[in-house]
Amino acid sequence: MRLYSRELKKGKKMKSGRTSKIVWCYDVHIEGKRKRVCGFEKKSEAREAAEELLSSVRQGLDISKESTFNDYYRQWVTAEKKGKITKSAFQTYINALNQFITYFGEDKKLATLERMEYRNFINWYAETHAQESVRKVNNCLKAALNDAQYDGYIIKNPAYNITFEAQLATQSEDVKTVSKAEFLRLKDYFKSKNNKSALLLYILIITGARFSEINNLKYIDIKNNGINISGGKTKNAKRFISVPNSDIEHIRTTLDKHTKKIHGDAFNLSNNAVIKSLDLAIDKCNISKRITPHALRHTHCSVLLGEGISINYISKRLGHASIAITQQVYSHLLEEYYEIEDNQTINFLKSI
């Protein structure tokens, strides 16, 4: 390690923001690689920084892996996620990076990202977004930082144990769902139609699957007693969803009325086409709410909970990564059913 001073060029500033003619630098050689940093006001500050770098190297930091977070994340998300998850899920990872760049800029060094900085970023994002949106951004960035730590790009993970409280209220479950009666009216309406958009929506109702999962179905995925989901968003997304044989018969009969695609795709429809079909159904079924196809997934869960189906089964049917995710997403509904079951428990205990 070598410490030295040099004259700072006119017009430049040190880290403190003040101008000065003399600054201190350190110059270290590690495993044949050179690291030189200038701009310290005192020799002791340069020494301390150099010793901190050497300590990090001894702990596993590879100084040859200096990179901006932007560059590392783009390489990471392409290698780890692209082609392995749905397009919409992949876009969630890209959106998280865009928020990071908005706050830090494109040139933020991965190795210089500190935990306090990251916490301030998450708190900044939480000021204008709902809890679920903040959770998604944090989870995407944290996953990349976990791998960066494992690979030696950073010693400590700045996203470790970060907590947050969003300021914008999450949309209530009432807005995301329709009633059971409305749900059944929609089911009957879609079953009466022969177009593919209506059929796709019908399958969403009876399976609780994601829009992309059903839109990407192949003919061979439609079995005699259910539908095979090839996977995508989570490790548990690949699953078999049981449905009544009568529903399978309706699905196959409707598909037979359309020309089969050469690549075996059952649907592959545009999102706009399906939304238009849903909007029309909402009007025809006299439903006051404007919902998205994803609301059918939420309502499917709500109806099953109302029928006393276990949260463990529902979690697997929906393809969630864990039961904890199901409990988090549907906490509002679970609280309602807890109160009902609590009353039932009290009435039972009174009767014995």
Helices and strands as residue ranges (DSSP letters): E 2-7, E 22-30, E 33-40, H 43-58, G 63-65, H 69-80, H 87-104, G 110-112, H 115-126, H 131-150, H 173-176, H 180-191, H 196-207, H 211-215, G 219-221, E 226-229, E 239-242, H 245-255, H 271-284, H 293-306, H 311-318, H 323-329, H 331-351
